[in-house]
């Protein structure tokens, strides 16, 4: 039992030294500004692809919909 433990100890210690690199194989391509977006059926109603002001309005509306103070009936400060 003791011999088996002594033989396993170096194996376990060396197993921790074998970490592989975790970098991405290739970098992600920049697809442009977020507000340009794709014109498809999955866009939010009221948003026009390529219109930066409507993008900002949609992002503001989304943030307000996630505001817990407004959702629970309290006042946002």
N, C-alpha and C positions, 0 to 999 in steps of 0.2 A: 504494500500500500504506500509506504513511504518512498520507495523507489519510483513508483508510478507518478507520484506527486512531484518528485524532483525532476523527472523527465518531462512532465507537462509544463512546468514553470517556464523554462526558456521558450517553449513553443507559444505559450500565451503572451509572454512579453514581446516576442518578435511579431506576433500577429497584430499588435497595436501599432507597429511601425510601418505597416504596409498601406497607408492611406493613399488613395489615388487623387490626382488633381481634380478640382471641381469647377474649373473654368468652362465657359460655354465653348462649343466647337466653332461656332461662327457668331458674329455679332448681328444684332437685329437691325434691319434696315429702317431708317427714319421714313415714315410714311407721310410726313407733312403735318401741318397744324391740325389739331383735333376737330376744329370747327368745320373743316372742309368735308370730312366724312363721306360716307357712301350714300348714294340715293337708292334706297331699297325699301322694302315693306317693313323693316324692323326699326325705323326711326320713330321718334316721339312725335305725336301730333303737334303741329304748330312750329316745328323746326324745319327750316329750309337748308338743305345742304349747301355749304359755301357762304352762308350768311353769318358773320361773326356776332352781330348783335343778337340775332335770334338764338344762337348758341349760348351766349351769356345769359339771356333771359331763361332759357331752359335749365341751365345749371343753377341759377338762383332759385327757380321754382322747385327743382329737385332738392336743393339744400333745405328749403323751407318745409317741404313735405317730410323731411327726415328730422326736423326740429322737434325734440321731445316736449319742449315747453308749449309749442303750439298744438301738438297732438293731444296733450292731456288737458288742454283748456287754460293753461297758464299764459302769462304774457312774456314774450321774449324781451330780454333786456340787453 
